[in-house]
Amino acid sequence: MSALSSDTHPKMEALQIQLWRQANPTRKMNMLAQLNASARMLALTGLRSRFPNASEAELRFKLAVLLLGDELANKVYGGSHAK
């Protein structure tokens, strides 16, 4: 098997994969939820950095555009927020 991460020792990576495989479905879903929350937080942090004067509503809309695309974000938010 090829390495997933070039900065992780192969033995530690093998252990990590083994632990993922042994995790029950609830644990796997919790890990996925945590990863999604982290990704959203990082995306919002980046948006705040790029648009320091944007309101929270504008930032949530911009995040929706990133996650859903323009068309669906406009449907969800009613197209009432500036891009």
C-alpha positions as CSV (number, residue, x, y, z in Angstrom):
1,M,0.0,0.0,0.0
2,S,1.3,3.5,-0.8
3,A,1.6,6.1,1.8
4,L,-1.4,8.4,2.4
5,S,0.7,11.2,4.0
6,S,4.3,11.9,3.2
7,D,4.9,13.4,6.6
8,T,3.6,10.4,8.6
9,H,5.8,7.4,9.5
10,P,4.6,4.3,7.7
11,K,4.1,2.4,11.0
12,M,2.0,5.1,12.5
13,E,0.0,5.4,9.3
14,A,-0.7,1.7,9.3
15,L,-1.8,1.9,12.9
16,Q,-4.1,4.8,12.1
17,I,-5.7,2.9,9.2
18,Q,-6.1,-0.2,11.5
19,L,-7.9,2.0,14.1
20,W,-10.2,3.5,11.4
21,R,-11.1,0.0,10.2
22,Q,-11.9,-1.1,13.8
23,A,-14.0,1.9,14.6
24,N,-17.8,1.3,14.8
25,P,-20.1,3.2,12.5
26,T,-21.1,5.7,15.2
27,R,-17.4,6.5,15.9
28,K,-16.8,6.9,12.1
29,M,-19.8,9.3,11.8
30,N,-18.5,11.3,14.8
31,M,-15.1,11.6,13.2
32,L,-16.7,12.7,9.9
33,A,-18.8,15.3,11.7
34,Q,-15.7,16.7,13.5
35,L,-13.8,16.9,10.2
36,N,-16.7,18.7,8.5
37,A,-17.0,21.2,11.4
38,S,-13.2,21.8,11.2
39,A,-13.4,22.4,7.5
40,R,-16.3,24.9,7.9
41,M,-14.4,26.7,10.6
42,L,-11.3,27.0,8.5
43,A,-13.3,28.2,5.5
44,L,-15.1,30.8,7.6
45,T,-11.7,31.9,9.0
46,G,-10.4,32.3,5.5
47,L,-13.5,34.3,4.5
48,R,-13.2,36.6,7.5
49,S,-9.6,37.2,6.5
50,R,-10.6,38.0,2.9
51,F,-13.7,40.0,3.8
52,P,-12.9,41.7,7.1
53,N,-15.9,44.1,6.9
54,A,-18.5,41.5,6.0
55,S,-21.3,40.8,8.4
56,E,-21.9,37.3,9.8
57,A,-24.9,36.9,7.5
58,E,-22.7,37.8,4.5
59,L,-20.0,35.4,5.6
60,R,-22.6,32.6,6.0
61,F,-23.8,33.3,2.5
62,K,-20.2,33.3,1.1
63,L,-19.7,29.9,2.9
64,A,-22.9,28.6,1.4
65,V,-21.7,29.6,-2.1
66,L,-18.4,27.7,-1.4
67,L,-20.3,24.6,-0.2
68,L,-23.4,24.7,-2.4
69,G,-22.5,26.7,-5.5
70,D,-24.1,30.0,-6.5
71,E,-27.5,28.7,-7.7
72,L,-28.4,26.7,-4.7
73,A,-26.9,29.3,-2.2
74,N,-29.2,31.9,-3.8
75,K,-32.2,29.6,-3.6
76,V,-31.4,28.9,0.1
77,Y,-30.7,32.5,1.0
78,G,-33.2,34.1,-1.4
79,G,-30.5,35.9,-3.2
80,S,-30.7,38.7,-0.7
81,H,-27.0,38.7,0.3
82,A,-24.2,40.3,-1.6
83,K,-21.5,38.0,-3.0
